Amino acid sequence: AIFCQNASLLFNQIKETSLQVNAQALSALGWVQIGEFSLAEETLKSIEKSVEKVVHPESKTPQLMVNCLLSIYQGQFIKAKDLVEKLQMEIEKYNLVSMAPWTFEISGYLEFCQRRFAGAEEIGNRYCNLAQSMKNPGYKGLAVRRLGLISLHRGDFKKAKELIRQVIEIFSKEAPSRYELNRARMMMGLIGYHLKEYESAEEELMESLSYFDA
């Protein structure tokens, strides 16, 4: 979040407002993920001022996406639903195809957080189909991870294990990402614990924790 704030200041100095908005949105997302909601809200207010200077139609979407996630993290599900609908309208209005997967990511997460697993699974399958049609393994990995998370919370640990094994394969080879790979390993550790596969569970958890502690 701090790195993105510094980038935002740099882009402001060189009058790259669009890049500044994106950097601010990433900064706000970072604050959301670590629970610093007041700092996220402050950054989002700053984005609003920056957006006024931008003529590109997609300039509002990063702010909307982060606002959606902030509302979900704060348990404001009705507000989040309204924001997701607004985000979908913006993406459809300006034909922002590259951003379409994020509506599935966020709306599926909203359903999941409300423990509406059937709805979350349906969105997850559509998300996966879209990722495959776009031939984007990164999005596919995120979509399958969501399906694995749903199975884990439903108590279907064998299905969850198979899905997260796919995620590990994707982020190891097709779309290499140490961050996403270790998130998947952490999930695999939790699944192994529930399956009483304690040795492999400990190995997966220690691997992921060593990455996040670094």
C-alpha positions in Angstrom: 0.0 0.0 0.0 2.8 2.4 0.9 4.7 1.6 -2.4 1.5 2.4 -4.3 1.1 5.6 -2.4 4.6 6.6 -3.5 3.9 5.7 -7.1 0.7 7.8 -6.9 2.7 10.8 -5.8 5.2 10.3 -8.7 2.4 10.0 -11.3 0.8 13.2 -9.9 4.1 15.0 -10.3 4.4 14.0 -13.9 0.7 14.7 -14.6 -0.2 11.0 -15.4 -3.6 11.1 -13.8 -4.9 7.8 -15.1 -1.8 6.0 -13.7 -2.2 7.9 -10.5 -5.8 6.7 -10.1 -4.7 3.1 -10.7 -1.9 3.4 -8.1 -4.3 5.0 -5.6 -6.8 2.2 -6.1 -4.1 -0.5 -5.5 -3.0 1.4 -2.4 -6.6 1.5 -1.2 -7.0 -2.2 -1.9 -3.9 -2.9 0.2 -5.4 -1.0 3.1 -8.6 -2.9 2.8 -6.9 -6.3 2.8 -5.0 -5.5 6.0 -8.0 -4.1 7.7 -7.0 -0.4 7.7 -10.5 0.7 6.6 -10.2 4.3 7.6 -7.0 4.7 5.5 -8.8 2.9 2.6 -11.7 5.3 2.8 -9.3 8.3 2.9 -7.6 7.0 -0.2 -10.9 6.4 -2.0 -11.9 10.0 -1.3 -8.6 11.1 -2.9 -9.4 9.0 -5.9 -12.7 10.8 -6.4 -10.8 14.1 -6.7 -8.4 12.5 -9.2 -11.1 11.0 -11.3 -12.6 14.4 -11.9 -9.5 15.2 -14.0 -9.7 12.1 -16.1 -11.7 11.8 -19.3 -11.2 8.0 -19.9 -14.4 6.1 -19.3 -12.7 3.3 -17.3 -11.3 5.7 -14.7 -14.2 5.1 -12.3 -13.9 1.3 -12.3 -10.8 0.8 -10.0 -12.5 3.0 -7.4 -15.7 1.1 -7.7 -14.0 -2.3 -7.4 -12.2 -1.3 -4.2 -15.3 0.3 -2.8 -17.2 -3.0 -3.4 -14.5 -5.0 -1.5 -14.3 -2.4 1.3 -18.1 -2.7 1.8 -17.9 -6.6 1.8 -15.0 -6.5 4.4 -17.1 -4.2 6.6 -20.1 -6.5 6.3 -22.1 -3.8 4.4 -23.6 -6.4 2.0 -26.5 -4.3 0.7 -24.2 -1.4 -0.1 -21.8 -3.9 -1.7 -24.6 -5.4 -3.9 -25.5 -1.9 -5.2 -21.9 -1.1 -5.9 -21.4 -4.4 -7.8 -24.4 -3.7 -9.9 -23.0 -0.2 -10.7 -19.7 -1.7 -11.5 -21.3 -4.2 -13.9 -23.2 -1.3 -15.6 -20.0 0.7 -16.1 -18.2 -2.2 -17.6 -21.0 -3.0 -20.0 -21.6 0.7 -20.8 -18.0 1.2 -21.9 -17.4 -2.4 -23.1 -14.5 -2.8 -20.7 -14.0 -6.5 -21.5 -10.7 -6.9 -19.7 -12.3 -5.9 -16.5 -15.4 -8.2 -16.8 -13.8 -11.1 -14.8 -13.6 -8.8 -11.7 -17.3 -8.6 -11.5 -17.4 -12.4 -11.1 -14.5 -12.2 -8.6 -16.3 -9.6 -6.4 -19.9 -10.7 -6.8 -18.9 -14.3 -6.1 -17.0 -13.2 -3.0 -20.1 -11.2 -1.9 -22.2 -14.4 -2.1 -19.6 -16.4 -0.3 -19.3 -14.0 2.6 -23.1 -14.3 3.1 -22.7 -18.1 3.1 -24.8 -18.3 -0.1 -22.7 -21.1 -1.4 -25.0 -22.2 -4.2 -25.0 -18.7 -5.6 -21.2 -18.3 -5.1 -20.6 -21.7 -6.9 -22.8 -20.7 -9.8 -20.9 -17.4 -10.2 -17.6 -19.3 -9.8 -18.4 -21.7 -12.6 -19.3 -18.8 -14.9 -16.1 -17.0 -13.9 -14.2 -20.2 -14.8 -15.9 -20.5 -18.2 -15.1 -16.8 -18.9 -11.5 -17.3 -18.0 -11.2 -20.3 -20.3 -12.9 -18.4 -23.2 -10.4 -15.6 -22.6 -7.6 -18.1 -22.4 -6.4 -16.5 -19.2 -4.9 -19.0 -16.8 -4.5 -16.4 -14.1 -8.2 -15.7 -13.9 -8.9 -19.4 -14.2 -6.7 -20.0 -11.1 -8.6 -17.4 -9.2 -11.9 -18.9 -10.2 -11.0 -22.5 -9.3 -9.6 -21.2 -6.0 -13.0 -19.7 -5.2 -14.7 -23.0 -6.0 -12.2 -24.8 -3.8 -12.8 -22.3 -1.0 -16.6 -23.0 -1.3 -16.0 -26.8 -1.1 -13.8 -26.3 1.9 -16.5 -24.4 3.8 -19.1 -26.9 2.8 -17.0 -29.6 4.3 -16.4 -31.4 1.0 -12.7 -31.7 1.7 -11.9 -34.3 -1.0 -13.4 -32.0 -3.7 -11.6 -29.0 -2.2 -8.3 -30.9 -2.4 -8.7 -31.7 -6.0 -9.6 -28.1 -6.9 -6.8 -26.6 -5.0 -4.4 -29.1 -6.5 -5.4 -27.6 -9.9 -4.8 -24.1 -8.5 -1.3 -25.0 -7.4 -0.6 -26.4 -10.8 -1.8 -23.2 -12.6 0.1 -20.8 -10.4 3.2 -23.0 -10.6 3.3 -23.4 -14.4 0.6 -21.8 -16.5 0.5 -18.4 -14.7 3.4 -18.4 -12.3 2.7 -16.3 -9.1 4.5 -17.0 -5.9 1.8 -15.0 -4.0 -1.1 -16.9 -5.4 0.8 -20.2 -5.2 1.4 -19.8 -1.5 -2.2 -18.7 -0.8 -3.2 -22.0 -2.4 -0.7 -23.9 -0.4 -2.1 -22.4 2.8 -5.6 -23.6 1.8 -4.1 -27.1 1.0 -2.7 -27.1 4.5 -6.1 -26.4 6.0 -7.7 -29.1 3.8 -5.0 -31.6 4.8 -5.7 -30.9 8.4 -9.4 -31.7 8.0 -8.5 -34.9 6.1 -6.2 -35.8 9.0 -3.2 -35.7 6.6 -1.2 -33.9 9.2 2.3 -34.4 7.8 1.5 -33.0 4.4 -0.7 -30.3 5.9 2.2 -29.1 8.1 4.5 -29.0 5.2 2.1 -26.9 3.1 1.4 -24.5 5.9 5.1 -24.1 6.8 6.0 -23.4 3.1 3.3 -20.7 2.8 4.0 -19.1 6.2 7.7 -18.9 5.4 6.8 -17.0 2.2 4.4 -14.6 3.9 6.8 -14.0 6.8 9.6 -13.1 4.5 
